[in-house]
Amino acid sequence: MRILGVVAAALLLASCGTTEWAADVQFKVTRINPGYQSKSGDQHPATAEIALDQDPAPGALDRLDTRSTELSAFAEDVVPGDAVTCKVTQRDDDGIVTTITNCHRR
């Protein structure tokens, strides 16, 4: 009976865990936005807008149709029209957070 209680507790903890998904995803760069300084003095980095350039990623927790990511995620300079592959991680921990890193031209 004690073992059954331990197994039930382990299953309960596992069901409360964070869900995570990661994959290499193909995008196309659609726009480059230069960095800027806001009126309050905050510095905002340059970003690239990217659009999904493959069939929807199976298992993704949230849609990846269009995204914006800092240019620091790219291994080299990119321009609109470039086809890129990026490492995408999505984590659901009371709200889905998508992280895009390690982007490179295809």
Rosetta constraint file for C-alpha pairs under 8 A:
AtomPair CA 1 CA 5 HARMONIC 6.55 0.50
AtomPair CA 2 CA 6 HARMONIC 6.45 0.50
AtomPair CA 3 CA 7 HARMONIC 6.19 0.50
AtomPair CA 4 CA 8 HARMONIC 6.13 0.50
AtomPair CA 5 CA 9 HARMONIC 6.17 0.50
AtomPair CA 6 CA 10 HARMONIC 6.19 0.50
AtomPair CA 7 CA 11 HARMONIC 6.21 0.50
AtomPair CA 8 CA 12 HARMONIC 6.20 0.50
AtomPair CA 9 CA 13 HARMONIC 6.25 0.50
AtomPair CA 10 CA 14 HARMONIC 6.15 0.50
AtomPair CA 11 CA 15 HARMONIC 6.18 0.50
AtomPair CA 12 CA 16 HARMONIC 6.50 0.50
AtomPair CA 13 CA 17 HARMONIC 6.55 0.50
AtomPair CA 18 CA 91 HARMONIC 7.01 0.50
AtomPair CA 18 CA 92 HARMONIC 5.89 0.50
AtomPair CA 18 CA 93 HARMONIC 5.34 0.50
AtomPair CA 19 CA 91 HARMONIC 5.80 0.50
AtomPair CA 19 CA 92 HARMONIC 5.20 0.50
AtomPair CA 19 CA 93 HARMONIC 7.02 0.50
AtomPair CA 20 CA 61 HARMONIC 7.98 0.50
AtomPair CA 20 CA 89 HARMONIC 7.20 0.50
AtomPair CA 20 CA 90 HARMONIC 5.64 0.50
AtomPair CA 20 CA 91 HARMONIC 4.38 0.50
AtomPair CA 20 CA 92 HARMONIC 6.32 0.50
AtomPair CA 21 CA 59 HARMONIC 7.08 0.50
AtomPair CA 21 CA 60 HARMONIC 6.24 0.50
AtomPair CA 21 CA 61 HARMONIC 6.94 0.50
AtomPair CA 21 CA 89 HARMONIC 5.68 0.50
AtomPair CA 21 CA 90 HARMONIC 5.16 0.50
AtomPair CA 21 CA 91 HARMONIC 6.48 0.50
AtomPair CA 22 CA 60 HARMONIC 7.79 0.50
AtomPair CA 22 CA 87 HARMONIC 7.16 0.50
AtomPair CA 22 CA 88 HARMONIC 5.50 0.50
AtomPair CA 22 CA 89 HARMONIC 4.24 0.50
AtomPair CA 22 CA 90 HARMONIC 6.28 0.50
AtomPair CA 23 CA 87 HARMONIC 5.82 0.50
AtomPair CA 23 CA 88 HARMONIC 5.53 0.50
AtomPair CA 23 CA 89 HARMONIC 6.73 0.50
AtomPair CA 24 CA 85 HARMONIC 6.34 0.50
AtomPair CA 24 CA 86 HARMONIC 5.48 0.50
AtomPair CA 24 CA 87 HARMONIC 4.53 0.50
AtomPair CA 24 CA 88 HARMONIC 6.11 0.50
AtomPair CA 25 CA 52 HARMONIC 7.78 0.50
AtomPair CA 25 CA 54 HARMONIC 7.70 0.50
AtomPair CA 25 CA 57 HARMONIC 7.20 0.50
AtomPair CA 25 CA 85 HARMONIC 5.46 0.50
AtomPair CA 25 CA 86 HARMONIC 5.39 0.50
AtomPair CA 25 CA 87 HARMONIC 6.34 0.50
AtomPair CA 25 CA 88 HARMONIC 6.56 0.50
AtomPair CA 26 CA 52 HARMONIC 6.26 0.50
AtomPair CA 26 CA 53 HARMONIC 5.29 0.50
AtomPair CA 26 CA 54 HARMONIC 5.96 0.50
AtomPair CA 26 CA 83 HARMONIC 7.26 0.50
AtomPair CA 26 CA 84 HARMONIC 5.77 0.50
AtomPair CA 26 CA 85 HARMONIC 4.41 0.50
AtomPair CA 26 CA 86 HARMONIC 6.47 0.50
AtomPair CA 27 CA 50 HARMONIC 5.86 0.50
AtomPair CA 27 CA 51 HARMONIC 5.25 0.50
AtomPair CA 27 CA 52 HARMONIC 4.46 0.50
AtomPair CA 27 CA 53 HARMONIC 4.49 0.50
AtomPair CA 27 CA 54 HARMONIC 7.26 0.50
AtomPair CA 27 CA 83 HARMONIC 5.98 0.50
AtomPair CA 27 CA 84 HARMONIC 5.31 0.50
AtomPair CA 27 CA 85 HARMONIC 6.08 0.50
AtomPair CA 27 CA 86 HARMONIC 7.46 0.50
AtomPair CA 28 CA 50 HARMONIC 5.45 0.50
AtomPair CA 28 CA 51 HARMONIC 5.29 0.50
AtomPair CA 28 CA 52 HARMONIC 6.47 0.50
AtomPair CA 28 CA 53 HARMONIC 5.74 0.50
AtomPair CA 28 CA 80 HARMONIC 7.66 0.50
AtomPair CA 28 CA 81 HARMONIC 6.07 0.50
AtomPair CA 28 CA 82 HARMONIC 5.69 0.50
AtomPair CA 28 CA 83 HARMONIC 4.50 0.50
AtomPair CA 28 CA 84 HARMONIC 5.93 0.50
AtomPair CA 29 CA 48 HARMONIC 6.65 0.50
AtomPair CA 29 CA 49 HARMONIC 5.96 0.50
AtomPair CA 29 CA 50 HARMONIC 4.44 0.50
AtomPair CA 29 CA 51 HARMONIC 6.51 0.50
AtomPair CA 29 CA 78 HARMONIC 7.53 0.50
AtomPair CA 29 CA 79 HARMONIC 6.71 0.50
AtomPair CA 29 CA 80 HARMONIC 4.84 0.50
AtomPair CA 29 CA 81 HARMONIC 5.36 0.50
AtomPair CA 29 CA 82 HARMONIC 5.38 0.50
AtomPair CA 29 CA 83 HARMONIC 6.50 0.50
AtomPair CA 29 CA 84 HARMONIC 7.30 0.50
AtomPair CA 30 CA 48 HARMONIC 7.46 0.50
AtomPair CA 30 CA 49 HARMONIC 5.55 0.50
AtomPair CA 30 CA 50 HARMONIC 5.45 0.50
AtomPair CA 30 CA 51 HARMONIC 6.69 0.50
AtomPair CA 30 CA 80 HARMONIC 4.74 0.50
AtomPair CA 30 CA 81 HARMONIC 6.02 0.50
AtomPair CA 31 CA 48 HARMONIC 5.76 0.50
AtomPair CA 31 CA 49 HARMONIC 5.08 0.50
AtomPair CA 31 CA 50 HARMONIC 7.22 0.50
AtomPair CA 31 CA 79 HARMONIC 7.38 0.50
AtomPair CA 31 CA 80 HARMONIC 5.20 0.50
AtomPair CA 32 CA 46 HARMONIC 7.42 0.50
AtomPair CA 32 CA 47 HARMONIC 5.97 0.50
AtomPair CA 32 CA 48 HARMONIC 4.53 0.50
AtomPair CA 32 CA 49 HARMONIC 6.30 0.50
AtomPair CA 32 CA 79 HARMONIC 6.92 0.50
AtomPair CA 32 CA 80 HARMONIC 6.80 0.50
AtomPair CA 33 CA 46 HARMONIC 5.54 0.50
AtomPair CA 33 CA 47 HARMONIC 5.13 0.50
AtomPair CA 33 CA 48 HARMONIC 6.06 0.50
AtomPair CA 33 CA 49 HARMONIC 7.66 0.50
AtomPair CA 34 CA 45 HARMONIC 7.25 0.50
AtomPair CA 34 CA 46 HARMONIC 4.43 0.50
AtomPair CA 34 CA 47 HARMONIC 6.60 0.50
AtomPair CA 35 CA 43 HARMONIC 7.46 0.50
AtomPair CA 35 CA 44 HARMONIC 5.35 0.50
AtomPair CA 35 CA 45 HARMONIC 4.34 0.50
AtomPair CA 35 CA 46 HARMONIC 3.79 0.50
AtomPair CA 35 CA 47 HARMONIC 7.11 0.50
AtomPair CA 36 CA 43 HARMONIC 6.00 0.50
AtomPair CA 36 CA 44 HARMONIC 5.27 0.50
AtomPair CA 36 CA 45 HARMONIC 6.72 0.50
AtomPair CA 36 CA 46 HARMONIC 7.45 0.50
AtomPair CA 37 CA 41 HARMONIC 5.75 0.50
AtomPair CA 37 CA 42 HARMONIC 5.53 0.50
AtomPair CA 37 CA 43 HARMONIC 4.44 0.50
AtomPair CA 37 CA 44 HARMONIC 5.94 0.50
AtomPair CA 38 CA 42 HARMONIC 5.28 0.50
AtomPair CA 38 CA 43 HARMONIC 6.48 0.50
AtomPair CA 38 CA 44 HARMONIC 7.44 0.50
AtomPair CA 45 CA 70 HARMONIC 6.50 0.50
AtomPair CA 45 CA 71 HARMONIC 7.73 0.50
AtomPair CA 46 CA 70 HARMONIC 5.92 0.50
AtomPair CA 46 CA 71 HARMONIC 5.85 0.50
AtomPair CA 47 CA 68 HARMONIC 6.41 0.50
AtomPair CA 47 CA 69 HARMONIC 5.36 0.50
AtomPair CA 47 CA 70 HARMONIC 4.15 0.50
AtomPair CA 47 CA 71 HARMONIC 4.98 0.50
AtomPair CA 48 CA 68 HARMONIC 5.60 0.50
AtomPair CA 48 CA 69 HARMONIC 5.53 0.50
AtomPair CA 48 CA 70 HARMONIC 6.20 0.50
AtomPair CA 48 CA 71 HARMONIC 5.94 0.50
AtomPair CA 49 CA 66 HARMONIC 7.19 0.50
AtomPair CA 49 CA 67 HARMONIC 5.80 0.50
AtomPair CA 49 CA 68 HARMONIC 4.33 0.50
AtomPair CA 49 CA 69 HARMONIC 6.58 0.50
AtomPair CA 50 CA 66 HARMONIC 5.65 0.50
AtomPair CA 50 CA 67 HARMONIC 5.34 0.50
AtomPair CA 50 CA 68 HARMONIC 6.02 0.50
AtomPair CA 50 CA 69 HARMONIC 7.77 0.50
AtomPair CA 51 CA 64 HARMONIC 7.69 0.50
AtomPair CA 51 CA 65 HARMONIC 5.60 0.50
AtomPair CA 51 CA 66 HARMONIC 4.31 0.50
AtomPair CA 51 CA 67 HARMONIC 6.43 0.50
AtomPair CA 52 CA 56 HARMONIC 7.73 0.50
AtomPair CA 52 CA 64 HARMONIC 6.24 0.50
AtomPair CA 52 CA 65 HARMONIC 4.94 0.50
AtomPair CA 52 CA 66 HARMONIC 6.13 0.50
AtomPair CA 53 CA 83 HARMONIC 7.78 0.50
AtomPair CA 56 CA 63 HARMONIC 7.78 0.50
AtomPair CA 56 CA 64 HARMONIC 7.46 0.50
AtomPair CA 56 CA 65 HARMONIC 7.99 0.50
AtomPair CA 57 CA 64 HARMONIC 7.83 0.50
AtomPair CA 60 CA 90 HARMONIC 7.24 0.50
AtomPair CA 61 CA 90 HARMONIC 6.44 0.50
AtomPair CA 61 CA 91 HARMONIC 7.70 0.50
AtomPair CA 61 CA 92 HARMONIC 7.60 0.50
AtomPair CA 61 CA 96 HARMONIC 7.24 0.50
AtomPair CA 62 CA 90 HARMONIC 7.62 0.50
AtomPair CA 62 CA 96 HARMONIC 7.16 0.50
AtomPair CA 69 CA 73 HARMONIC 6.93 0.50
AtomPair CA 69 CA 100 HARMONIC 6.68 0.50
AtomPair CA 73 CA 100 HARMONIC 6.96 0.50
AtomPair CA 73 CA 101 HARMONIC 4.83 0.50
AtomPair CA 73 CA 102 HARMONIC 5.55 0.50
AtomPair CA 73 CA 103 HARMONIC 5.72 0.50
AtomPair CA 74 CA 78 HARMONIC 7.63 0.50
AtomPair CA 74 CA 101 HARMONIC 7.34 0.50
AtomPair CA 74 CA 102 HARMONIC 6.07 0.50
AtomPair CA 74 CA 103 HARMONIC 4.54 0.50
AtomPair CA 74 CA 104 HARMONIC 5.80 0.50
AtomPair CA 75 CA 102 HARMONIC 6.71 0.50
AtomPair CA 75 CA 103 HARMONIC 6.11 0.50
AtomPair CA 75 CA 104 HARMONIC 5.53 0.50
AtomPair CA 76 CA 104 HARMONIC 6.83 0.50
AtomPair CA 76 CA 105 HARMONIC 7.91 0.50
AtomPair CA 78 CA 82 HARMONIC 6.36 0.50
AtomPair CA 78 CA 105 HARMONIC 7.88 0.50
AtomPair CA 82 CA 105 HARMONIC 6.81 0.50
AtomPair CA 83 CA 105 HARMONIC 5.78 0.50
AtomPair CA 83 CA 106 HARMONIC 5.73 0.50
AtomPair CA 84 CA 103 HARMONIC 6.32 0.50
AtomPair CA 84 CA 104 HARMONIC 5.30 0.50
AtomPair CA 84 CA 105 HARMONIC 4.24 0.50
AtomPair CA 84 CA 106 HARMONIC 5.17 0.50
AtomPair CA 85 CA 103 HARMONIC 5.47 0.50
AtomPair CA 85 CA 104 HARMONIC 5.59 0.50
AtomPair CA 85 CA 105 HARMONIC 6.36 0.50
AtomPair CA 85 CA 106 HARMONIC 6.31 0.50
AtomPair CA 86 CA 100 HARMONIC 6.40 0.50
AtomPair CA 86 CA 101 HARMONIC 5.94 0.50
AtomPair CA 86 CA 102 HARMONIC 5.55 0.50
AtomPair CA 86 CA 103 HARMONIC 4.07 0.50
AtomPair CA 86 CA 104 HARMONIC 6.61 0.50
AtomPair CA 87 CA 100 HARMONIC 5.80 0.50
AtomPair CA 87 CA 101 HARMONIC 5.25 0.50
AtomPair CA 87 CA 102 HARMONIC 5.69 0.50
AtomPair CA 87 CA 103 HARMONIC 6.65 0.50
AtomPair CA 88 CA 98 HARMONIC 6.98 0.50
AtomPair CA 88 CA 99 HARMONIC 5.75 0.50
AtomPair CA 88 CA 100 HARMONIC 4.69 0.50
AtomPair CA 88 CA 101 HARMONIC 6.56 0.50
AtomPair CA 89 CA 98 HARMONIC 5.74 0.50
AtomPair CA 89 CA 99 HARMONIC 5.18 0.50
AtomPair CA 89 CA 100 HARMONIC 6.59 0.50
AtomPair CA 90 CA 96 HARMONIC 6.48 0.50
AtomPair CA 90 CA 97 HARMONIC 5.57 0.50
AtomPair CA 90 CA 98 HARMONIC 4.43 0.50
AtomPair CA 90 CA 99 HARMONIC 6.35 0.50
AtomPair CA 91 CA 95 HARMONIC 7.91 0.50
AtomPair CA 91 CA 96 HARMONIC 5.45 0.50
AtomPair CA 91 CA 97 HARMONIC 5.30 0.50
AtomPair CA 91 CA 98 HARMONIC 6.62 0.50
AtomPair CA 92 CA 96 HARMONIC 4.26 0.50
AtomPair CA 92 CA 97 HARMONIC 6.42 0.50
AtomPair CA 93 CA 97 HARMONIC 7.93 0.50
